[in-house]
């Protein structure tokens, strides 16, 4: 602010950033880790296509991961079809809750990963505090159908999701 602004009591205007929220498009990826354990991922391909968008990174600068443990699994820690369907529905609830307003979402969905008895969901957030309040509210109510733990941290460079921003071949696009 300059001297004239101070004399006339002008306030500094907030910085405005205009971004386009990419329409989600999904790819299903199957992989096997070094111990031959299967992983199934649903990845938002739109983020790969927009991985260099500095404005998008500036607005969605917080990494959020939620990990659930499957309850009904086989000997290889793979969920039964009923358990998988239950978690997919439950995950949709979290996705909608974290995003909030569809026209001005608070979260960009990155991926869902099913691996070794766990179901991980990943987003990039705009307002971390809004997400913390939403998640803590679910915990406080005590009526969640699966226990979960979450982790949120600042990540304006999208380093935590870098692996999901590859152009890896997909089994199927949905």
Secondary structure by P-SEA (a helix, b strand, c coil): ccaaaaaaccccccbbbbbbcccbbbbbbbbcccccbbbbbbcccccccccccaaaaaaacbbbbbbbbbccccccccccaaaaaaaaaaaaaaaaaaaccccccccccccccccccbbbbbbbbccaaaaaaaaaaaaaaccccccbbbbbbbbccccccccccccccccccc
